[in-house]
């Protein structure tokens, strides 16, 4: 078995220390390495990097502390980069998502973790827009109305009233998992709104006045909505302190609590405002006489 013997790093680090090392000659005398070699200092050839067939120079850095997210760091460094001028006198162009196309001018491309963050939020935003369209189409098919789904979906932004302050109070960043929690919470919010609107229409079909039906829906259907919110809070509480899924837990818990408190009052009120002057309401008794819709 070959045996390799090496000096410690301190002894073999630095040119002078290496030259002072002694080796045994043929006669057994110790001779310093500096007497056997001639050392010269020169600059090594630098690597040339290319990306998409364009020359590029990489400048890397890690972000930690108060500005751990790359978004905050880029928002701070962006204006400072605008003050830097190229040797020819022009401003260095900055790119957030697209890649530079002109190799004759200096330009800056924010890449790495920022680019991944941008793509994640962009794709989640597109997915959320598609979900809203699908939800609207499904609710239109159920209630046979183009206006009622807008009343039901009006409660979706209410969850942000709880999500954003909750992230601030817990000193947590709004991450991709937070966005996923917001999208998932939107489905729960819509479900609660459907419960309210469907109960109102059931009461109207039974001959109850519109204002009384709206008040009755907010009172009677509050219990199942509260139980749903409690189930979400308890279920998401187990991942509240997870470093990766903390944003998901905060979005689900705070968003559900905020939407529960606001949608219970807002959705029936908006429904009342929208429907009190629509055709199908008797002016004298304010009674809805259209065909009933039930789950």
Secondary structure, 3 states (H helix, E strand, C coil): CCCCCCCCCCCCCCHHHHHHCEEECCCCCEEEHHHCCCCCCCCCCCCCEEECCEEECCCCCCCCHHHCCHHHHHHHHHHHHHCCECCCCCECEEECCCCCCCCCCCEEECCCHHHHHHHHHHHHHHHHHHHHHHHHHHHHHHHCCCCHHHHHHCCCCHHHHHHHHHHHHCCCCCCHHHHHHHHHHHHHHHHHHHHHHHHHHHHHHCCCEHHHHHHHHHHHCHHHHHHHHHHHHHHHHCCCCCCCCHHHHHHHHHHHHHHHHHHHHHHHHHHHHHHCCCCCECCCCCEECCCCCCC
